[in-house]
Amino acid sequence: MEEAQFVIAVEKMKMGDKEGLREIYQAYIGYIYSIVYQIIQNKENAEDITSDFFLRLWEKAGQYKSENGGHRGYLATIARNMSIDFLRKTGREQLVEEQEEKESEENEDTRQNVELEVIEGLSMQEALQKLEVREREIVHLKVMGELTFQEIADILSMPLGTVTWKYRNALDKLRRCGYHE
Amino acid sequence: MSKSLENEYKKYIQMETPDLWDRIEKDLVKSKKRAVRRWTAFGSLAAAALLVVVVLPLISGGSKSAETSVEMCAVDQSAGTMREETAEGELLITIEVTITEMNVAEGGVNWYTGITREGEGYTFTIPEDCMIMDESGQSTFIQEGGCYSIDLQEEAGKYRAVSISEIKD
């Protein structure tokens, strides 16, 4: 969805026309659900938060300002904040960090193999499992959100150099699994 | 054979994403109803305030000879409490209280107790249509230990909340 189309959809929402929300939903449900799921790691809770996300978008339609950058970054920021708030409320914030560390250690050997070997014929799901959590987030924001590296760095609160390095690293791994940019 | 990352990733995301539209649409209807109720409550309060501040003084001042003229009195009994008596003899009280007891079921209804800063206790019911607002005008819940400004109406010696606004420190 182009910025102008998004603004029109927001204007519809401001006038109480739910078709505006439906248009945004159709364009971004996958984008938003994946952002939430990557943080929450639980389908049921991710569905709840994604539903709440679209309701919040409806209620706060009047607050969107087009000049504050692209809408995809705006949507990603809200979705991430809602997910992190959820983890904070349920006391699971620590758990995600621990999981990231554990996953990182467990996958170390596998990743080293991927770096050395070419493992073609893997499904996308299998290929994504070869990536670190942060690498998956960056690939998602880049491919689905079409964001710049600077926008991704701002959303993830990471240095720009780290984002580009992790993205290149992720692409190398995916290339060895049979997927090219 | 090498596949396009972008195409395959988009296909994968589409496959993995649940359809939540029906659920969102249902919640949207509930959200709209809540908003309408909120604005209705605000509208009623605003109309009542307008009546008290503008219309009633005009009536009472403009027709002094009329026996039916409405006489309002507002007496500050303490810093956080205001009492008003309507023409019908109903007592309207605005209090600022800390909730000390909640949901005490008695006589088929739930009772709430609040204490003013001066230590005066009020027990009252909260009807279903009574809106509870936080400082930003959003709907909220009453909690034990919370501070609220409450408009109470007296009916046959019992208090019923008309509107409740949360007070933050």
Interface residues (C-beta under 8 A of the other chain):
Chain A: G16 K18 L21 R22 Y25 I29 G30 Y31 Y33 S34 K43 E47 T50 S51 F54 L55 W58 E59 E120 M124 Q125 L128 V139 H140 V143 M144 L171 L174 R175 G178 Y179 H180 E181
Chain B: M1 S2 K3 S4 L5 E6 E8 Y9 K10 K11 Y12 I13 Q14 E16 T17 P18 D19 L20 W21 R23 I24 E25 D27 L28 S31 K32
